[in-house]
Amino acid sequence: MDNAVDDEFRVLVEQMQTQWDKETAIRIDQKIFDLYGLTEEERNTIGFIKIQ
């Protein structure tokens, strides 16, 4: 993971620590899927974490 990606995760995690937000949680999921280079089919198989 390069510094830019690390910085993006840091900002998102800090946002979640100060104020929980469903949109931010989904963005974190998307970034993790991107980091692992999952295909659309793999993403659909795994699915996003169900956030209520």
PDB file of N, H, CA, C and O in Angstrom:
ATOM      1  N   MET A   1       0.868  -1.170   0.000  1.00  0.00           N
ATOM      2  CA  MET A   1       0.000   0.000   0.000  1.00  0.00           C
ATOM      3  C   MET A   1       0.910   1.227   0.000  1.00  0.00           C
ATOM      4  O   MET A   1       1.836   1.325   0.805  1.00  0.00           O
ATOM      5  N   ASP A   2       0.639   2.151  -0.901  1.00  0.00           N
ATOM      6  H   ASP A   2      -0.114   2.071  -1.556  1.00  0.00           H
ATOM      7  CA  ASP A   2       1.473   3.344  -0.961  1.00  0.00           C
ATOM      8  C   ASP A   2       0.976   4.413   0.020  1.00  0.00           C
ATOM      9  O   ASP A   2      -0.079   4.268   0.637  1.00  0.00           O
ATOM     10  N   ASN A   3       1.751   5.474   0.145  1.00  0.00           N
ATOM     11  H   ASN A   3       2.608   5.592  -0.356  1.00  0.00           H
ATOM     12  CA  ASN A   3       1.434   6.519   1.121  1.00  0.00           C
ATOM     13  C   ASN A   3       0.103   7.205   0.850  1.00  0.00           C
ATOM     14  O   ASN A   3      -0.613   7.560   1.787  1.00  0.00           O
ATOM     15  N   ALA A   4      -0.237   7.396  -0.423  1.00  0.00           N
ATOM     16  H   ALA A   4       0.344   7.107  -1.184  1.00  0.00           H
ATOM     17  CA  ALA A   4      -1.502   8.060  -0.755  1.00  0.00           C
ATOM     18  C   ALA A   4      -2.686   7.226  -0.280  1.00  0.00           C
ATOM     19  O   ALA A   4      -3.637   7.760   0.291  1.00  0.00           O
ATOM     20  N   VAL A   5      -2.629   5.922  -0.513  1.00  0.00           N
ATOM     21  H   VAL A   5      -1.857   5.488  -0.977  1.00  0.00           H
ATOM     22  CA  VAL A   5      -3.713   5.026  -0.080  1.00  0.00           C
ATOM     23  C   VAL A   5      -3.755   4.982   1.443  1.00  0.00           C
ATOM     24  O   VAL A   5      -4.829   5.014   2.044  1.00  0.00           O
ATOM     25  N   ASP A   6      -2.593   4.909   2.054  1.00  0.00           N
ATOM     26  H   ASP A   6      -1.721   4.883   1.565  1.00  0.00           H
ATOM     27  CA  ASP A   6      -2.513   4.911   3.513  1.00  0.00           C
ATOM     28  C   ASP A   6      -3.155   6.173   4.084  1.00  0.00           C
ATOM     29  O   ASP A   6      -3.905   6.109   5.058  1.00  0.00           O
ATOM     30  N   ASP A   7      -2.858   7.310   3.477  1.00  0.00           N
ATOM     31  H   ASP A   7      -2.249   7.362   2.686  1.00  0.00           H
ATOM     32  CA  ASP A   7      -3.443   8.577   3.927  1.00  0.00           C
ATOM     33  C   ASP A   7      -4.955   8.588   3.768  1.00  0.00           C
ATOM     34  O   ASP A   7      -5.667   9.089   4.638  1.00  0.00           O
ATOM     35  N   GLU A   8      -5.458   8.035   2.652  1.00  0.00           N
ATOM     36  H   GLU A   8      -4.880   7.628   1.945  1.00  0.00           H
ATOM     37  CA  GLU A   8      -6.910   7.977   2.433  1.00  0.00           C
ATOM     38  C   GLU A   8      -7.576   7.137   3.513  1.00  0.00           C
ATOM     39  O   GLU A   8      -8.602   7.533   4.066  1.00  0.00           O
ATOM     40  N   PHE A   9      -6.991   5.967   3.819  1.00  0.00           N
ATOM     41  H   PHE A   9      -6.157   5.646   3.370  1.00  0.00           H
ATOM     42  CA  PHE A   9      -7.545   5.127   4.879  1.00  0.00           C
ATOM     43  C   PHE A   9      -7.505   5.849   6.224  1.00  0.00           C
ATOM     44  O   PHE A   9      -8.465   5.791   6.992  1.00  0.00           O
ATOM     45  N   ARG A  10      -6.409   6.518   6.503  1.00  0.00           N
ATOM     46  H   ARG A  10      -5.629   6.564   5.879  1.00  0.00           H
ATOM     47  CA  ARG A  10      -6.270   7.220   7.782  1.00  0.00           C
ATOM     48  C   ARG A  10      -7.384   8.252   7.954  1.00  0.00           C
ATOM     49  O   ARG A  10      -7.995   8.348   9.018  1.00  0.00           O
ATOM     50  N   VAL A  11      -7.638   9.014   6.904  1.00  0.00           N
ATOM     51  H   VAL A  11      -7.142   8.936   6.039  1.00  0.00           H
ATOM     52  CA  VAL A  11      -8.693  10.042   6.972  1.00  0.00           C
ATOM     53  C   VAL A  11     -10.050   9.392   7.208  1.00  0.00           C
ATOM     54  O   VAL A  11     -10.820   9.855   8.049  1.00  0.00           O
ATOM     55  N   LEU A  12     -10.349   8.323   6.473  1.00  0.00           N
ATOM     56  H   LEU A  12      -9.723   7.947   5.789  1.00  0.00           H
ATOM     57  CA  LEU A  12     -11.645   7.661   6.630  1.00  0.00           C
ATOM     58  C   LEU A  12     -11.813   7.067   8.025  1.00  0.00           C
ATOM     59  O   LEU A  12     -12.878   7.180   8.633  1.00  0.00           O
ATOM     60  N   VAL A  13     -10.756   6.437   8.527  1.00  0.00           N
ATOM     61  H   VAL A  13      -9.891   6.346   8.034  1.00  0.00           H
ATOM     62  CA  VAL A  13     -10.833   5.826   9.860  1.00  0.00           C
ATOM     63  C   VAL A  13     -10.984   6.905  10.932  1.00  0.00           C
ATOM     64  O   VAL A  13     -11.747   6.733  11.883  1.00  0.00           O
ATOM     65  N   GLU A  14     -10.270   7.998  10.784  1.00  0.00           N
ATOM     66  H   GLU A  14      -9.651   8.137  10.012  1.00  0.00           H
ATOM     67  CA  GLU A  14     -10.412   9.092  11.752  1.00  0.00           C
ATOM     68  C   GLU A  14     -11.825   9.661  11.731  1.00  0.00           C
ATOM     69  O   GLU A  14     -12.370  10.015  12.777  1.00  0.00           O
ATOM     70  N   GLN A  15     -12.420   9.749  10.546  1.00  0.00           N
ATOM     71  H   GLN A  15     -11.978   9.461   9.696  1.00  0.00           H
ATOM     72  CA  GLN A  15     -13.810  10.214  10.449  1.00  0.00           C
ATOM     73  C   GLN A  15     -14.733   9.270  11.202  1.00  0.00           C
ATOM     74  O   GLN A  15     -15.635   9.705  11.918  1.00  0.00           O
ATOM     75  N   MET A  16     -14.497   7.962  11.033  1.00  0.00           N
ATOM     76  H   MET A  16     -13.764   7.609  10.452  1.00  0.00           H
ATOM     77  CA  MET A  16     -15.348   6.980  11.700  1.00  0.00           C
ATOM     78  C   MET A  16     -15.164   7.031  13.217  1.00  0.00           C
ATOM     79  O   MET A  16     -16.111   6.781  13.963  1.00  0.00           O
ATOM     80  N   GLN A  17     -13.973   7.346  13.670  1.00  0.00           N
ATOM     81  H   GLN A  17     -13.203   7.549  13.065  1.00  0.00           H
ATOM     82  CA  GLN A  17     -13.711   7.396  15.103  1.00  0.00           C
ATOM     83  C   GLN A  17     -14.365   8.602  15.758  1.00  0.00           C
ATOM     84  O   GLN A  17     -14.732   8.555  16.932  1.00  0.00           O
ATOM     85  N   THR A  18     -14.510   9.683  14.999  1.00  0.00           N
ATOM     86  H   THR A  18     -14.212   9.721  14.045  1.00  0.00           H
ATOM     87  CA  THR A  18     -15.118  10.877  15.583  1.00  0.00           C
ATOM     88  C   THR A  18     -16.630  10.906  15.416  1.00  0.00           C
ATOM     89  O   THR A  18     -17.354  11.382  16.290  1.00  0.00           O
ATOM     90  N   GLN A  19     -17.096  10.391  14.285  1.00  0.00           N
ATOM     91  H   GLN A  19     -16.507  10.004  13.575  1.00  0.00           H
ATOM     92  CA  GLN A  19     -18.535  10.360  14.047  1.00  0.00           C
ATOM     93  C   GLN A  19     -18.852   9.241  13.068  1.00  0.00           C
ATOM     94  O   GLN A  19     -18.483   9.300  11.896  1.00  0.00           O
ATOM     95  N   TRP A  20     -19.550   8.206  13.571  1.00  0.00           N
ATOM     96  H   TRP A  20     -19.851   8.158  14.523  1.00  0.00           H
ATOM     97  CA  TRP A  20     -19.903   7.069  12.730  1.00  0.00           C
ATOM     98  C   TRP A  20     -20.829   7.526  11.623  1.00  0.00           C
ATOM     99  O   TRP A  20     -21.754   8.307  11.848  1.00  0.00           O
ATOM    100  N   ASP A  21     -20.565   7.023  10.411  1.00  0.00           N
ATOM    101  H   ASP A  21     -19.814   6.388  10.229  1.00  0.00           H
ATOM    102  CA  ASP A  21     -21.330   7.435   9.245  1.00  0.00           C
ATOM    103  C   ASP A  21     -21.408   6.257   8.281  1.00  0.00           C
ATOM    104  O   ASP A  21     -20.376   5.698   7.910  1.00  0.00           O
ATOM    105  N   LYS A  22     -22.597   5.876   7.873  1.00  0.00           N
ATOM    106  H   LYS A  22     -23.436   6.330   8.174  1.00  0.00           H
ATOM    107  CA  LYS A  22     -22.786   4.732   6.987  1.00  0.00           C
ATOM    108  C   LYS A  22     -22.042   4.927   5.669  1.00  0.00           C
ATOM    109  O   LYS A  22     -21.428   3.990   5.158  1.00  0.00           O
ATOM    110  N   GLU A  23     -22.092   6.123   5.124  1.00  0.00           N
ATOM    111  H   GLU A  23     -22.590   6.885   5.539  1.00  0.00           H
ATOM    112  CA  GLU A  23     -21.424   6.407   3.848  1.00  0.00           C
ATOM    113  C   GLU A  23     -19.910   6.194   3.966  1.00  0.00           C
ATOM    114  O   GLU A  23     -19.289   5.632   3.063  1.00  0.00           O
ATOM    115  N   THR A  24     -19.330   6.634   5.057  1.00  0.00           N
ATOM    116  H   THR A  24     -19.834   7.090   5.790  1.00  0.00           H
ATOM    117  CA  THR A  24     -17.895   6.460   5.263  1.00  0.00           C
ATOM    118  C   THR A  24     -17.558   4.983   5.430  1.00  0.00           C
ATOM    119  O   THR A  24     -16.542   4.521   4.912  1.00  0.00           O
ATOM    120  N   ALA A  25     -18.389   4.244   6.137  1.00  0.00           N
ATOM    121  H   ALA A  25     -19.215   4.620   6.558  1.00  0.00           H
ATOM    122  CA  ALA A  25     -18.169   2.808   6.319  1.00  0.00           C
ATOM    123  C   ALA A  25     -18.181   2.099   4.967  1.00  0.00           C
ATOM    124  O   ALA A  25     -17.355   1.219   4.725  1.00  0.00           O
ATOM    125  N   ILE A  26     -19.093   2.465   4.098  1.00  0.00           N
ATOM    126  H   ILE A  26     -19.764   3.180   4.295  1.00  0.00           H
ATOM    127  CA  ILE A  26     -19.162   1.864   2.765  1.00  0.00           C
ATOM    128  C   ILE A  26     -17.929   2.244   1.945  1.00  0.00           C
ATOM    129  O   ILE A  26     -17.400   1.417   1.202  1.00  0.00           O
ATOM    130  N   ARG A  27     -17.470   3.484   2.076  1.00  0.00           N
ATOM    131  H   ARG A  27     -17.900   4.156   2.679  1.00  0.00           H
ATOM    132  CA  ARG A  27     -16.264   3.919   1.356  1.00  0.00           C
ATOM    133  C   ARG A  27     -15.043   3.115   1.805  1.00  0.00           C
ATOM    134  O   ARG A  27     -14.181   2.785   0.991  1.00  0.00           O
ATOM    135  N   ILE A  28     -14.971   2.800   3.102  1.00  0.00           N
ATOM    136  H   ILE A  28     -15.671   3.068   3.763  1.00  0.00           H
ATOM    137  CA  ILE A  28     -13.875   1.972   3.602  1.00  0.00           C
ATOM    138  C   ILE A  28     -13.952   0.585   2.977  1.00  0.00           C
ATOM    139  O   ILE A  28     -12.938   0.051   2.528  1.00  0.00           O
ATOM    140  N   ASP A  29     -15.146  -0.003   2.945  1.00  0.00           N
ATOM    141  H   ASP A  29     -15.970   0.431   3.310  1.00  0.00           H
ATOM    142  CA  ASP A  29     -15.330  -1.311   2.297  1.00  0.00           C
ATOM    143  C   ASP A  29     -14.861  -1.260   0.845  1.00  0.00           C
ATOM    144  O   ASP A  29     -14.127  -2.139   0.394  1.00  0.00           O
ATOM    145  N   GLN A  30     -15.285  -0.233   0.119  1.00  0.00           N
ATOM    146  H   GLN A  30     -15.881   0.481   0.485  1.00  0.00           H
ATOM    147  CA  GLN A  30     -14.910  -0.116  -1.294  1.00  0.00           C
ATOM    148  C   GLN A  30     -13.399  -0.030  -1.453  1.00  0.00           C
ATOM    149  O   GLN A  30     -12.834  -0.647  -2.357  1.00  0.00           O
ATOM    150  N   LYS A  31     -12.748   0.719  -0.593  1.00  0.00           N
ATOM    151  H   LYS A  31     -13.207   1.219   0.141  1.00  0.00           H
ATOM    152  CA  LYS A  31     -11.286   0.864  -0.678  1.00  0.00           C
ATOM    153  C   LYS A  31     -10.594  -0.464  -0.387  1.00  0.00           C
ATOM    154  O   LYS A  31      -9.598  -0.794  -1.030  1.00  0.00           O
ATOM    155  N   ILE A  32     -11.110  -1.229   0.574  1.00  0.00           N
ATOM    156  H   ILE A  32     -11.919  -0.961   1.096  1.00  0.00           H
ATOM    157  CA  ILE A  32     -10.531  -2.543   0.864  1.00  0.00           C
ATOM    158  C   ILE A  32     -10.690  -3.453  -0.348  1.00  0.00           C
ATOM    159  O   ILE A  32      -9.743  -4.141  -0.730  1.00  0.00           O
ATOM    160  N   PHE A  33     -11.869  -3.465  -0.955  1.00  0.00           N
ATOM    161  H   PHE A  33     -12.638  -2.906  -0.645  1.00  0.00           H
ATOM    162  CA  PHE A  33     -12.088  -4.280  -2.153  1.00  0.00           C
ATOM    163  C   PHE A  33     -11.158  -3.839  -3.274  1.00  0.00           C
ATOM    164  O   PHE A  33     -10.614  -4.679  -3.991  1.00  0.00           O
ATOM    165  N   ASP A  34     -10.970  -2.535  -3.436  1.00  0.00           N
ATOM    166  H   ASP A  34     -11.412  -1.852  -2.854  1.00  0.00           H
ATOM    167  CA  ASP A  34     -10.057  -2.016  -4.454  1.00  0.00           C
ATOM    168  C   ASP A  34      -8.622  -2.439  -4.160  1.00  0.00           C
ATOM    169  O   ASP A  34      -7.885  -2.819  -5.070  1.00  0.00           O
ATOM    170  N   LEU A  35      -8.226  -2.374  -2.896  1.00  0.00           N
ATOM    171  H   LEU A  35      -8.825  -2.065  -2.157  1.00  0.00           H
ATOM    172  CA  LEU A  35      -6.875  -2.722  -2.492  1.00  0.00           C
ATOM    173  C   LEU A  35      -6.553  -4.172  -2.861  1.00  0.00           C
ATOM    174  O   LEU A  35      -5.443  -4.482  -3.294  1.00  0.00           O
ATOM    175  N   TYR A  36      -7.532  -5.047  -2.685  1.00  0.00           N
ATOM    176  H   TYR A  36      -8.434  -4.795  -2.334  1.00  0.00           H
ATOM    177  CA  TYR A  36      -7.332  -6.450  -3.027  1.00  0.00           C
ATOM    178  C   TYR A  36      -7.584  -6.732  -4.500  1.00  0.00           C
ATOM    179  O   TYR A  36      -7.388  -7.858  -4.956  1.00  0.00           O
ATOM    180  N   GLY A  37      -8.014  -5.727  -5.244  1.00  0.00           N
ATOM    181  H   GLY A  37      -8.173  -4.812  -4.873  1.00  0.00           H
ATOM    182  CA  GLY A  37      -8.213  -5.887  -6.684  1.00  0.00           C
ATOM    183  C   GLY A  37      -9.313  -6.866  -7.034  1.00  0.00           C
ATOM    184  O   GLY A  37      -9.211  -7.606  -8.013  1.00  0.00           O
ATOM    185  N   LEU A  38     -10.372  -6.869  -6.226  1.00  0.00           N
ATOM    186  H   LEU A  38     -10.455  -6.268  -5.431  1.00  0.00           H
ATOM    187  CA  LEU A  38     -11.465  -7.802  -6.471  1.00  0.00           C
ATOM    188  C   LEU A  38     -12.255  -7.410  -7.711  1.00  0.00           C
ATOM    189  O   LEU A  38     -12.489  -6.232  -7.978  1.00  0.00           O
ATOM    190  N   THR A  39     -12.658  -8.426  -8.457  1.00  0.00           N
ATOM    191  H   THR A  39     -12.469  -9.384  -8.240  1.00  0.00           H
ATOM    192  CA  THR A  39     -13.502  -8.191  -9.621  1.00  0.00           C
ATOM    193  C   THR A  39     -14.926  -7.887  -9.152  1.00  0.00           C
ATOM    194  O   THR A  39     -15.258  -8.068  -7.981  1.00  0.00           O
ATOM    195  N   GLU A  40     -15.745  -7.430 -10.069  1.00  0.00           N
ATOM    196  H   GLU A  40     -15.475  -7.283 -11.020  1.00  0.00           H
ATOM    197  CA  GLU A  40     -17.149  -7.150  -9.735  1.00  0.00           C
ATOM    198  C   GLU A  40     -17.841  -8.424  -9.254  1.00  0.00           C
ATOM    199  O   GLU A  40     -18.638  -8.384  -8.317  1.00  0.00           O
ATOM    200  N   GLU A  41     -17.537  -9.552  -9.897  1.00  0.00           N
ATOM    201  H   GLU A  41     -16.889  -9.584 -10.658  1.00  0.00           H
ATOM    202  CA  GLU A  41     -18.138 -10.826  -9.490  1.00  0.00           C
ATOM    203  C   GLU A  41     -17.722 -11.200  -8.068  1.00  0.00           C
ATOM    204  O   GLU A  41     -18.550 -11.644  -7.273  1.00  0.00           O
ATOM    205  N   GLU A  42     -16.440 -11.019  -7.751  1.00  0.00           N
ATOM    206  H   GLU A  42     -15.767 -10.658  -8.397  1.00  0.00           H
ATOM    207  CA  GLU A  42     -15.963 -11.319  -6.395  1.00  0.00           C
ATOM    208  C   GLU A  42     -16.613 -10.398  -5.374  1.00  0.00           C
ATOM    209  O   GLU A  42     -16.995 -10.833  -4.287  1.00  0.00           O
ATOM    210  N   ARG A  43     -16.736  -9.128  -5.726  1.00  0.00           N
ATOM    211  H   ARG A  43     -16.426  -8.774  -6.609  1.00  0.00           H
ATOM    212  CA  ARG A  43     -17.384  -8.174  -4.819  1.00  0.00           C
ATOM    213  C   ARG A  43     -18.825  -8.581  -4.556  1.00  0.00           C
ATOM    214  O   ARG A  43     -19.301  -8.506  -3.423  1.00  0.00           O
ATOM    215  N   ASN A  44     -19.516  -9.011  -5.604  1.00  0.00           N
ATOM    216  H   ASN A  44     -19.129  -9.071  -6.524  1.00  0.00           H
ATOM    217  CA  ASN A  44     -20.909  -9.425  -5.447  1.00  0.00           C
ATOM    218  C   ASN A  44     -21.016 -10.699  -4.620  1.00  0.00           C
ATOM    219  O   ASN A  44     -21.949 -10.858  -3.833  1.00  0.00           O
ATOM    220  N   THR A  45     -20.056 -11.612  -4.801  1.00  0.00           N
ATOM    221  H   THR A  45     -19.298 -11.483  -5.441  1.00  0.00           H
ATOM    222  CA  THR A  45     -20.065 -12.853  -4.033  1.00  0.00           C
ATOM    223  C   THR A  45     -19.840 -12.572  -2.552  1.00  0.00           C
ATOM    224  O   THR A  45     -20.539 -13.110  -1.693  1.00  0.00           O
ATOM    225  N   ILE A  46     -18.856 -11.721  -2.266  1.00  0.00           N
ATOM    226  H   ILE A  46     -18.288 -11.284  -2.964  1.00  0.00           H
ATOM    227  CA  ILE A  46     -18.553 -11.373  -0.872  1.00  0.00           C
ATOM    228  C   ILE A  46     -19.642 -10.469  -0.319  1.00  0.00           C
ATOM    229  O   ILE A  46     -20.118 -10.664   0.800  1.00  0.00           O
ATOM    230  N   GLY A  47     -20.030  -9.481  -1.111  1.00  0.00           N
ATOM    231  H   GLY A  47     -19.643  -9.323  -2.020  1.00  0.00           H
ATOM    232  CA  GLY A  47     -21.017  -8.509  -0.679  1.00  0.00           C
ATOM    233  C   GLY A  47     -20.396  -7.510   0.279  1.00  0.00           C
ATOM    234  O   GLY A  47     -19.392  -7.788   0.934  1.00  0.00           O
ATOM    235  N   PHE A  48     -21.009  -6.358   0.345  1.00  0.00           N
ATOM    236  H   PHE A  48     -21.825  -6.132  -0.187  1.00  0.00           H
ATOM    237  CA  PHE A  48     -20.568  -5.353   1.303  1.00  0.00           C
ATOM    238  C   PHE A  48     -21.045  -5.759   2.680  1.00  0.00           C
ATOM    239  O   PHE A  48     -22.061  -6.437   2.833  1.00  0.00           O
ATOM    240  N   ILE A  49     -20.302  -5.338   3.667  1.00  0.00           N
ATOM    241  H   ILE A  49     -19.476  -4.787   3.543  1.00  0.00           H
ATOM    242  CA  ILE A  49     -20.727  -5.594   5.036  1.00  0.00           C
ATOM    243  C   ILE A  49     -22.089  -4.951   5.228  1.00  0.00           C
ATOM    244  O   ILE A  49     -22.296  -3.797   4.853  1.00  0.00           O
ATOM    245  N   LYS A  50     -22.998  -5.685   5.800  1.00  0.00           N
ATOM    246  H   LYS A  50     -22.830  -6.622   6.105  1.00  0.00           H
ATOM    247  CA  LYS A  50     -24.346  -5.167   6.011  1.00  0.00           C
ATOM    248  C   LYS A  50     -24.323  -4.184   7.165  1.00  0.00           C
ATOM    249  O   LYS A  50     -24.078  -4.557   8.312  1.00  0.00           O
ATOM    250  N   ILE A  51     -24.580  -2.929   6.851  1.00  0.00           N
ATOM    251  H   ILE A  51     -24.779  -2.625   5.920  1.00  0.00           H
ATOM    252  CA  ILE A  51     -24.555  -1.865   7.849  1.00  0.00           C
ATOM    253  C   ILE A  51     -25.972  -1.383   8.075  1.00  0.00           C
ATOM    254  O   ILE A  51     -26.665  -0.981   7.140  1.00  0.00           O
ATOM    255  N   GLN A  52     -26.387  -1.428   9.307  1.00  0.00           N
ATOM    256  H   GLN A  52     -25.825  -1.755  10.067  1.00  0.00           H
ATOM    257  CA  GLN A  52     -27.756  -1.014   9.620  1.00  0.00           C
ATOM    258  C   GLN A  52     -27.764   0.310  10.338  1.00  0.00           C
ATOM    259  O   GLN A  52     -28.831   0.818  10.683  1.00  0.00           O
TER     260      GLN A  52
END
